[in-house]
Amino acid sequence: MRLILFGGLGLALVAPVAAAQSPAPTGVLRGVVYDSLVTRRPLEGAEVWIESTNRMARSDASGRFVLTELAPGRYVLTFYHPMLDSAGLSVAPVVVDVVAGDSNSVALTTPSPAHAHHLLCPQDPLVRTGSLVGVVHNAADGKPMPTATISAHWTTYDIGEAAVRSAQRSVAAKSDASGHVLLCGLPTDVALVIRGQAEGGSVGMLVVDLAGRAFGRTDIELALAPITGSVRGVVRNRNGSLVPGATVVALGTDASVQADEFGRFSLDGVTVGSRILEARAVGYMIGRSQTVVRQAAGQHVDIVVGDSVTVLDPVTVEGEYEPYLKHVGFIQRSRTAQGHFLDTAAIAQSGAMRFEEVFRMVPGVTLRPNGSGLLVELQRGQGQINSAALGNYCPPMYFIDGVYYPLPPLQTQSVPVVPSEILGIEVYSNLFSAPPQFQRRGSTCGVILIWTKRGTPKHQGSQ
């Protein structure tokens, strides 16, 4: 993790110097430390130091600090905080002029999210992208965990004129020797599922939402060994009422349990580390909660499910299934058109192993040897190919599932189907007997329509 310096804001308010008295007059420096990076609130626990001295003051819950008995003069201030250290950031020193009295004040602040993102991920665009700094710990002993793979996952949607397409996206990186990991190029407008795994260990999961901010920080704990713990808790709705019978699962694991009539649950055998718990109950929207599972005492977690939803009466939907051969017109044409029709029963009866062998049982069809294969010919004397080997050959035009399939000029390539996947074949010996939609220029030598199992709809209506 790189250490990046950022200049904090400094403001000195000067009061008139009081008349010199004995002993020498001193000044009091009051200030506030504000966290604009993560919490957007005053920063508690910051250590404010005067450089080149041992003078230090710690900010309280309101971010305020006081340094007393300062001789008038110019001082250089800097401050430290574990949050900055874990993010790999540090503020640059701030120069303050102190005069005698109690009216000296200074404001110190952390980098802004946008500035931190720009410093950590300079290659990212500065619009609608953010960065996440994570600190990875071993769930067993709390020590930093290097070389763990941490990834962020989210879903994007492409809204087109005819459909909405979704795509899964992810960004991954490995933690360094101090357990720090940096993920850049993250969206700021969707929740991110963070997955972590050390080599040979189990997967840990948590959810992070940057909520429009360009920087985020999180901790993730992973297990190197198959150590398990337990989670206790209750399932509630947003009004605080208990939800009985909800199913609770630990995402990414096989652990699941059903809450009792009071909404209480006890989930055992959960691998230690960062976990997402999910609760589902009939009539409620899914609820999720995050926790860190420990090996010792069972963690207590409240899972809040969404507002109850109206459960509609069952609706019976009836649909009529139309066989594929009927849908493409095969059955209707077999009753009216002038052609020869083969269905699956006829194809199976032929005993053919190769496509061309099916036509041995079709009247008027000639099979002509061509090297190691066979050529299908419906007419003679109207040849379109002249060669010493083939003579005056008249090749038919093939359509597979309604799509024209041209063969090479010498017809050395076989049609790419096998008899077992054919549902039906239509053979038309001349252009005018073929259906109009399959009458094309060059089909004077006949038309063969092949309907296969590949062309059948993937989803059939219920019967």
C-alpha positions in Angstrom: 0.0 0.0 0.0 1.4 3.4 -1.0 1.7 6.1 1.6 0.2 9.3 0.2 0.5 12.7 1.8 -2.4 15.2 1.7 -2.3 18.7 3.0 -4.9 19.4 5.7 -6.7 22.7 6.0 -5.2 25.1 8.5 -6.8 28.3 9.9 -5.3 30.5 12.5 -7.3 33.3 14.1 -5.1 35.9 15.7 -6.0 38.0 18.7 -4.4 41.2 19.9 -1.3 40.6 22.0 -1.9 41.3 25.6 0.5 43.5 27.5 3.7 41.7 28.5 3.7 40.5 32.0 5.9 38.3 34.1 6.0 35.4 33.6 6.2 35.4 29.8 2.7 35.2 28.2 1.6 32.0 26.6 -1.1 31.0 24.2 -3.7 28.3 24.0 -4.4 26.6 20.7 -7.8 25.1 20.2 -8.9 23.1 17.2 -11.1 20.5 15.7 -10.4 17.5 13.5 -12.9 16.6 10.9 -13.2 13.3 8.9 -14.4 14.1 5.4 -13.1 10.8 4.1 -15.3 8.1 5.6 -17.7 9.3 8.3 -18.2 12.9 7.4 -18.2 13.8 11.1 -15.8 15.1 13.7 -12.9 12.6 14.1 -12.4 11.2 17.6 -9.1 9.8 18.7 -6.8 11.8 16.3 -3.4 12.5 17.8 -2.4 16.1 17.0 1.4 16.6 17.4 3.6 19.7 17.4 6.5 18.7 15.2 10.0 18.6 16.8 8.4 18.4 20.3 6.8 15.9 22.5 3.6 17.9 22.8 0.5 16.0 21.7 -3.3 16.4 22.2 -6.0 13.8 21.4 -9.3 14.8 19.9 -12.5 14.0 21.8 -15.8 12.6 20.7 -16.6 16.0 19.1 -13.3 16.1 17.3 -11.9 18.9 19.5 -8.5 19.2 21.0 -6.5 21.8 23.1 -2.8 22.6 23.4 -2.0 24.9 26.3 1.0 26.9 27.5 2.4 27.6 24.1 4.9 30.3 23.7 3.9 32.8 20.9 5.3 31.8 17.6 5.0 29.7 14.5 4.2 25.9 14.9 4.0 23.0 12.6 1.1 20.6 13.3 0.4 17.1 12.0 -2.1 14.5 13.1 -2.4 10.7 12.9 -5.4 8.4 13.2 -5.7 4.6 12.7 -8.4 5.2 10.0 -5.8 7.1 7.9 -3.1 4.5 8.5 -5.4 1.7 7.4 -6.3 3.6 4.2 -2.7 4.2 3.4 -3.1 8.0 3.6 -1.5 10.7 5.7 -2.0 14.4 6.0 0.8 16.9 5.4 1.9 19.3 8.1 0.0 22.5 8.7 1.7 25.7 9.8 -0.1 27.7 12.6 0.8 31.1 14.1 0.1 31.2 17.9 -0.2 34.5 19.8 -0.6 35.0 23.5 -4.0 34.4 24.8 -6.9 32.0 24.3 -8.2 33.0 20.9 -6.0 30.8 18.6 -7.9 28.1 16.7 -7.2 25.7 13.8 -9.2 23.3 11.7 -7.7 20.0 10.5 -9.3 17.7 8.0 -8.7 14.5 6.2 -8.6 14.2 2.4 -12.0 14.3 0.6 -13.2 11.0 -0.9 -12.7 12.4 -4.4 -9.2 13.5 -3.7 -8.3 10.2 -2.0 -9.7 8.3 -5.0 -7.7 10.4 -7.4 -4.5 9.9 -5.4 -5.0 6.1 -4.9 -6.4 5.4 -8.4 -5.1 8.1 -10.8 -6.0 6.0 -13.8 -9.7 6.0 -13.0 -12.1 8.5 -14.5 -13.4 10.9 -11.9 -17.1 10.4 -12.7 -19.2 7.7 -11.1 -16.2 5.6 -10.1 -14.6 5.0 -6.7 -12.0 3.1 -4.8 -12.1 0.8 -1.8 -9.3 0.1 0.7 -9.7 -3.1 2.6 -7.7 -4.5 5.5 -7.6 -8.3 5.6 -7.2 -10.1 8.9 -6.9 -13.8 10.0 -10.2 -14.6 11.7 -8.4 -16.9 14.1 -5.8 -14.5 15.6 -6.6 -11.1 14.1 -3.2 -10.8 12.4 -2.9 -9.1 9.0 -3.3 -11.6 6.1 -1.1 -11.1 3.0 -1.7 -12.6 -0.5 -5.4 -13.0 0.0 -7.5 -12.5 -3.1 -10.2 -9.8 -2.6 -12.8 -9.1 -5.3 -15.8 -6.8 -5.7 -18.8 -8.0 -7.7 -21.8 -6.2 -9.1 -24.3 -6.3 -11.9 -24.7 -3.9 -14.8 -27.8 -3.6 -17.0 -27.9 -2.6 -20.7 -31.3 -1.3 -21.6 -32.0 -1.6 -25.3 -35.0 -1.1 -27.4 -36.2 -4.7 -27.3 -34.7 -6.1 -24.1 -32.7 -5.5 -20.9 -29.5 -7.4 -20.7 -27.5 -7.9 -17.5 -23.8 -8.6 -17.1 -21.7 -9.6 -14.1 -18.7 -7.4 -13.4 -15.8 -7.8 -11.0 -12.5 -6.3 -9.9 -9.9 -8.2 -8.0 -6.6 -7.6 -6.2 -4.3 -9.3 -3.7 -3.5 -8.0 -0.2 0.0 -6.9 0.5 2.3 -7.8 3.4 0.4 -5.6 5.8 -3.0 -7.1 4.8 -4.0 -4.0 2.8 -5.8 -4.3 -0.5 -6.8 -1.6 -3.0 -9.7 -2.0 -5.5 -10.1 0.7 -8.1 -12.7 1.3 -10.8 -15.7 0.6 -8.7 -19.2 1.9 -9.3 -20.5 4.3 -6.7 -24.3 3.9 -7.3 -24.8 0.1 -6.6 -24.0 -2.2 -3.7 -20.9 -4.3 -4.0 -20.5 -7.8 -2.9 -16.9 -8.2 -1.5 -15.5 -11.7 -1.6 -12.2 -12.7 0.0 -10.3 -15.9 0.1 -6.8 -16.9 1.2 -5.0 -19.7 -0.5 -6.5 -22.9 0.9 -9.0 -21.0 3.1 -12.7 -20.5 3.0 -14.6 -17.6 1.3 -15.6 -14.6 3.3 -18.3 -12.2 2.1 -19.6 -8.8 3.0 -21.5 -5.9 1.2 -20.2 -2.4 0.8 -22.2 0.5 -0.6 -20.2 3.6 -1.6 -23.5 5.5 -1.7 -22.2 7.9 -4.3 -18.9 8.6 -2.6 -15.6 8.1 -4.4 -13.8 6.3 -1.5 -14.6 3.6 1.0 -12.9 1.5 3.6 -13.7 -1.9 5.0 -12.3 -4.8 7.1 -12.7 -8.4 6.1 -11.7 -11.4 8.1 -10.9 -14.8 6.5 -10.3 -18.3 7.8 -7.3 -20.3 6.8 -8.4 -23.5 8.5 -11.9 -25.1 8.6 -12.8 -23.5 11.9 -16.5 -23.0 12.6 -18.6 -20.9 15.0 -22.3 -20.2 15.6 -24.6 -17.3 15.1 -27.6 -16.5 17.3 -30.3 -13.9 16.5 -33.8 -13.0 15.7 -35.7 -12.1 12.5 -37.8 -8.9 12.7 -39.8 -6.7 10.4 -39.3 -3.0 10.1 -41.9 -2.3 12.8 -39.9 -4.4 15.2 -42.3 -7.4 15.3 -40.8 -10.8 15.3 -41.2 -12.9 12.1 -41.7 -16.6 12.8 -40.6 -19.5 10.6 -38.1 -17.5 8.5 -35.3 -19.4 6.7 -31.9 -18.1 7.6 -28.8 -18.9 5.5 -25.1 -17.9 5.6 -24.4 -16.9 2.0 -21.5 -18.8 0.4 -21.9 -21.7 2.8 -24.2 -24.7 3.3 -25.3 -23.5 6.7 -29.1 -22.8 7.0 -31.8 -23.0 9.7 -35.4 -22.1 10.3 -36.4 -19.6 12.9 -38.9 -20.7 15.6 -42.3 -19.3 16.3 -40.7 -16.3 18.0 -38.4 -15.5 15.1 -35.3 -16.8 17.0 -32.7 -18.8 15.2 -29.4 -20.6 16.1 -27.1 -21.2 13.1 -24.3 -23.6 13.9 -21.3 -24.9 11.8 -20.7 -21.5 10.1 -17.1 -21.0 9.0 -15.5 -18.2 11.0 -14.9 -14.9 9.3 -16.9 -12.1 7.5 -20.4 -13.4 6.7 -23.6 -12.2 5.1 -26.8 -13.7 6.7 -30.0 -13.7 4.6 -33.5 -14.3 5.9 -36.5 -15.2 3.8 -40.1 -15.4 4.9 -43.3 -15.8 3.0 -45.0 -12.4 2.7 -41.8 -10.4 3.3 -39.0 -9.0 1.2 -35.6 -10.6 1.8 -33.5 -9.2 4.7 -29.7 -9.3 5.0 -27.3 -8.6 7.8 -23.5 -8.7 8.1 -21.5 -10.2 11.0 -18.1 -11.6 11.8 -18.4 -15.2 13.0 -16.1 -16.1 15.9 -15.1 -19.5 17.1 -15.7 -18.6 20.8 -19.1 -17.3 21.8 -21.9 -17.2 19.3 -22.5 -13.8 17.7 -25.9 -12.2 18.1 -27.5 -10.7 14.9 -30.8 -9.1 14.2 -32.0 -9.5 10.6 -34.6 -7.1 9.5 -36.8 -8.2 6.6 -38.5 -5.8 4.2 -42.1 -4.6 4.5 -44.7 -7.3 4.1 -46.0 -7.8 0.6 -49.5 -8.7 -0.5 -49.7 -12.3 -1.4 -52.1 -12.7 -4.3 -54.4 -15.6 -4.9 -52.9 -18.4 -7.1 -53.3 -17.7 -10.8 -53.6 -20.7 -13.2 -52.1 -20.0 -16.6 -53.1 -22.3 -19.5 -51.2 -22.5 -22.7 -51.4 -24.7 -25.8 -48.2 -26.3 -26.9 -47.7 -26.2 -30.7 -45.3 -28.9 -32.0 -42.3 -27.5 -33.8 -43.1 -29.2 -37.1 -46.6 -27.8 -37.0 -45.2 -24.3 -36.2 -42.9 -24.3 -39.2 -45.7 -25.6 -41.5 -44.3 -29.1 -42.1 -47.5 -30.9 -41.0 -49.8 -28.7 -43.1 -47.6 -29.0 -46.2 -47.3 -32.7 -45.8 -51.1 -32.8 -46.4 -51.3 -30.4 -49.4 -47.9 -29.8 -51.0 -46.3 -31.7 -53.9 -43.3 -33.1 -52.2 -41.9 -36.1 -50.3 -42.0 -35.9 -46.5 -40.0 -37.9 -43.9 -40.8 -37.7 -40.2 -38.8 -39.1 -37.3 -40.4 -42.5 -37.6 -39.5 -42.8 -41.3 -35.9 -41.5 -40.7 -35.4 -44.1 -37.9 -36.8 -46.8 -40.2 -34.2 -46.0 -42.8 -31.4 -47.1 -40.5 -29.2 -44.4 -42.0 -26.0 -43.5 -40.2 -25.1 -40.5 -42.4 -27.4 -37.7 -43.6 -27.3 -38.6 -47.3 -28.2 -42.2 -46.6 -31.7 -41.1 -45.5 -32.6 -40.4 -49.1 -32.2 -44.1 -50.2 -35.9 -44.5 -49.5 -37.0 -41.4 -51.3 -38.4 -42.1 -54.8 -36.7 -40.2 -57.6 -33.6 -39.4 -55.6 -30.2 -40.4 -56.9 -27.2 -40.9 -54.6 -23.9 -40.3 -56.5 -20.6 -41.4 -55.0 -18.1 -38.6 -54.5 -14.9 -39.8 -52.9 -15.7 -40.9 -49.4 -19.1 -39.4 -49.4 -22.4 -39.3 -51.4 -24.1 -36.6 -53.4 -27.9 -36.2 -53.4 -29.4 -35.4 -56.8 -33.1 -34.8 -57.5 -33.0 -34.2 -61.2 -30.8 -35.1 -64.2 -30.1 -33.2 -67.4 -30.1 -29.7 -65.8 -26.6 -29.8 -64.5 -25.0 -26.8 -63.0 -21.6 -28.4 -62.3 -19.5 -29.9 -65.0 -16.4 -31.9 -64.0 -14.7 -35.1 -65.2 -15.6 -36.7 -61.8 -19.2 -35.5 -61.4 -20.3 -35.1 -65.0 -23.4 -32.9 -65.4 -24.4 -32.7 -61.8 -27.5 -30.8 -60.6 -27.2 -30.0 -56.8 -30.3 -29.3 -54.7 -30.6 -26.3 -52.5 -30.6 -27.0 -48.7 -32.4 -25.1 -45.9 -31.7 -26.1 -42.3 -34.4 -24.9 -39.9 -35.4 -22.3 -42.5 -31.9 -20.9 -43.1 -30.2 -21.4 -46.4 -27.1 -23.6 -46.2 -24.9 -23.5 -49.2 -22.5 -26.4 -49.9 -19.2 -26.0 -51.7 -19.4 -26.0 -55.5 -18.1 -29.6 -55.8 -20.4 -30.8 -53.0 -17.6 -32.4 -51.1 -18.9 -31.3 -47.7 -21.8 -33.1 -46.1 -24.8 -31.4 -44.5 -23.8 -30.9 -40.8 -26.6 -32.9 -39.3 -27.0 -36.5 -38.3 -30.2 -38.6 -38.7 -30.8 -38.8 -35.0 -31.2 -35.0 -34.6 -33.6 -34.6 -37.6 -37.3 -34.1 -36.9 -38.5 -33.9 -40.5 -37.3 -33.6 -44.1 -39.2 -32.1 -47.1 -38.0 -33.0 -50.6 -39.1 -30.9 -53.6 -37.8 -32.1 -56.9 -38.3 -28.7 -58.7 -38.5 -25.0 -57.9 -42.2 -24.6 -58.4 -43.3 -27.3 -56.0 -41.3 -25.8 -53.1 -43.0 -23.3 -50.7 -42.7 -19.8 -52.0 -40.5 -18.6 -49.1 -37.9 -21.2 -50.2 -38.0 -20.5 -53.9 -34.7 -18.7 -54.7 -32.7 -18.1 -57.7 -30.5 -21.1 -58.4 -33.0 -23.7 -56.9 -34.0 -25.1 -60.2 -32.4 -28.5 -59.2 -34.8 -28.9 -56.3 -35.1 -27.9 -52.7 -34.6 -29.9 -49.5 -35.9 -28.6 -46.2 -34.4 -30.0 -43.0 -36.0 -29.4 -39.6 -33.9 -30.4 -36.6 -34.1 -30.5 -32.8 -31.7 -27.6 -32.7 -34.5 -25.3 -34.0 -37.1 -26.2 -31.4 -38.0 -23.5 -28.9 -35.9 -23.7 -25.7 -39.0 -23.1 -23.5 -42.3 -24.7 -24.2 -45.6 -23.6 -23.0 -47.3 -25.5 -20.2 -50.0 -27.9 -21.1 
